[in-house]
C-alpha cells in the first residue's frame, strides 16, 4: 500500500510552541517509517514560512517533505479587539476555502489534522480523515457531535480523560505524546540537585504557576541545596521572572532564559537531575487533558520527574516514575524532590514505550 498522508492544520510554522514541535516531530517520524507527507498550513503570521530548509533549521531535522504555505487573507492576528471571534471566523473561512479549492470530494487520499474545521469539512464530503484531539472546547463539542459517528472519521485522543469525555465517537484510540530519541540523550554526569523546567511559562495567556515555585526558594533548604533553571517562554516573560528572582535575591540558585533551540535544550535536559511539571488548576486542559511533551523528554533524558498532582498527570504513561506534590504546597514539593531520588531509571523497554518511534508505528497501523 502506498502510504501517503496530507497533514492539514491551522497551526503556523515555524513557532516556539510545543504544539508546533509536536506536529513537526510526528511528521519527521512518519517519513522515517515510509509515509509520504504533504503539510498544508496558513501563512497567518509575519514569520510564517513554508520553506523546508527554514523548517529544518528551526526544528533541527533532516528529513524532507512537501510543505505548502497557504495564503491567509483573514482578520485573525490583524484585529486586536475580540481576538477569539476573529480567530474562529478566520479558521472557518480559511478551512472551507482550502478544502473546496484543493481537496474537493477527495475520497482517495488520507488526511490528518488537529483542526476542528478542517476535520469537519473533510468529514462532511466523505474524505478519510484522522482528527487528533488535544483538548475540549465549545467548537470541538459541536464538531465532534456532527462527525463523531461517521465511518470515514477516526479520532486520536491525547489521554484517557479526553477520550472518555467524547463517548459518542465511533472510532478512537489514545496516543500520548512522545520523545524524539534521535535528539535526546541521558548524561550520567549530571549536575547534582539541579531542577529544570522546559517550556512556555504561560499557557492560554495564564501563568503556569512558575512565580509561586520561585517564591519557595526563599526557603533555606531549597535555596542552599537545589538549583532551578527555567527555559522557554517569551523574552518578556523571562524578563518578568528575572525581576522577581532579583527582588528575592535568588539569582545564585535560579536561572531563567527565553526559548532556545532544540539541540541546546536537549543538552540542558541531559545535564539536569529533576524535571518539573507545573500548571494551575484553572484550565480544564491543564488539569484534566494535557499530555506534556516535556514529560516524555524529561524521562527519556534520565531525569526524575516531580509534578503537581493533577488528574492529567496521573494518566501519563509510566506515572509510577513521577513524584507528585500538592498544588500550592511548598512542603509537599520539597518532599516530592526527596522521594523522587528513589525512582529507578527507565529500562530499555520502558524508554521505547515513550518514543516517537513507537507512537508513529501505532499511528500508521491505525490510519492505514
Buried (B, 14 or more C-beta within 10 A) or exposed (E): EEBEBBBBBBBBBBBBBBEBBBBBBBBBBBBBEEBEBBBBBBBBBEEBBBEBEBBBEBBBBEBEBEBBBBEBEBBBBEEEEEEEEBBBBBBBBBBBBBBEEBBEEBEEBBBBBBBBBBBBBBBBBEBBBBBBBBBBEEBBBEBBEEBBEBEBBBBBBBBBBBBEBBEEBEBBBBBBBBBBBBBBEBEEEBBEBBBBBBBBBBBEEEBBBBEBBBBBBEBEBBBEEBBBBBBBBBEEBBEBBBEBBEEBEBEEBBBBBBBBEBEEBBBBBBBBBBBBBBBBBEBBBBBBBBBBBBBBBBBBBBBBBBBBBBBBBBBBBBEEBBBBBEBEBBEBBBBBBEBBEEBEEBEEEBBEBBBBBBBBEBBBEBBE
